[in-house]
C-alpha cells in the first residue's frame, strides 16, 4: 500500500458523444458496459474493462446541465479529465494528502455512485496534478 492508501481504479474520459470512444476502446479489446444514467451527476456513464489495461470510464452528457459540460465544450474531441482511486479510509487518505503538503480542494463531496454499486464518490482538485475521484469502499469506517 502507498502512503495515501489509494489504489488506482480508472481513467475518466469526457466526450461529447460516446460512439467514437466506444469504437476505439472496443477495437483495443475493451469490453464496454451498457450506458447508465447517474442522476446525482446528470451524466451518462459506460465502463470499459480490459484484461491487461486500465479501466476507462466514458462520461457524456445526461441532457441537462452537468459537471462535464464546460470541459466537453472546450475539448470537443474528448479529454481524459480525471483519475479515479479507491480508498478504505477516506479521512485518513485526505489527512495523508494534506501531510504531504499537497493542496487538495474538494470540488464535489461524497455522493452515491450508481456505476459503483452506490458506493460514495467524491472529487478533489490537487494543485499541480488535476482532478481525482475517490471511491470510498468503507463509508462507515
N, C-alpha and C positions, 0 to 999 in steps of 0.2 A: 504494500500500500504506500501511496505517496504522502507527503506532508499535509496535503489538503483533504485527504480522504475522498478523493474523486476518482471515478472510473469513467473512461470515455464511453459514450453511448452512440452518438450520431452527428452528422453534419446536417444543418438546416438550409435547404435550398429554396429561396423565394422566387417564384416565377409568375408571369402574367397568365399564362395558360400552361397546363401541365403536359400537353401532348408530346412536346419535344423532349422534355426531361424524362418522361416515361420511355420514349423510344430509345434514347441514348442509354439509360440505365438498363433497360431490358436487353439491349444489344451487348452490354457488358456482362450479362449473366445475372443481373439482379432480378429477384422476384418482387414484383410491385404489388402491394396490397390494394384493396379496394379503397376508393376515397371515403373519408369520414369527415363529416362536418363537425367542427368544435364550436359550439355556441358561446363558450366562455371567451374565445378569442376572435370569433367571427371569421374563421378561416377553414378552408378545406385542406385535408392532410392525406398523404399517401406515404407509407413507409416502404422503402426499398431495402431488401435484405439480400446478402450475398454470403456465400460460404467462407470466403477468404478476404473480402474487402469490407471497409467500414460501412455501417448502415447510413442511408441518406433519407432524410425526411423531405418530401416535396410539399411545399406550402404555397397555396394560392387563395385568392380572394373568396370570401364566403358570400359576396354580393352586396354587403353593406360595409360601411367604413370599418377598417380593421388595422391591426398593428403593422402590416407589411405594405400597405398601400403606397406610402410615400417612397419607400425603398424600391418597390417594383416600378413606380413611375420614373425614378431616376436611372434604374438599371433594367431597361426593357427586355434585355436578353436573359435576365435572371441573375441571381447572385447568392453565393454561399454567405449567409449573414450571421449565422450563429453556430457555435459548437455546443454540444449537449453532453453533460456529465451526470452521473448518478452518485448520490451520497446516501449513507445510512444515518448521518447525523448532520443536518443542515446547519444548526447553530455552531457546532464545532468547526465545520468547514468554513463558515463565514468568519469565525474568530481567527482561524489559522491564516486565511487570506489577509485579514487586517494585520496580523502579526508580521506578515511578510512585507508590510508597508505598500501593499497594492491598493490603489484607490478603487473601491468596489461600491457601485451605486445600484441599489435595487430599482429597476425600471418597471417591473411587473411582479407584484407579490404573489405568493402561492395561490394557485387555483387548481382544481381538479382537472386532469387532462384525460379526455375520453380516449385518446390514442394509446395511453399508457395505463389502462385499467383504473382510471380515476385517481391515480397517484398524483399528489400535488407537484406542480412545476412552478418555478419562478425564474425570472430573468434578471441578469446583472450586467451592467456595463463596467468592464475592467479597463481603466485608463491605460492606454498604450497597447491594449490587446484587442478589445472589441466586446461583442455581446456573447454571453454564455447563458445557457439554460441549465438549470439543475433540477433533476428529478429526485424527489425526496422519497426514498424507499421505506423509510421508517418514520412517518409523520408523528406518531405518538411518542416516539423515543426521544 
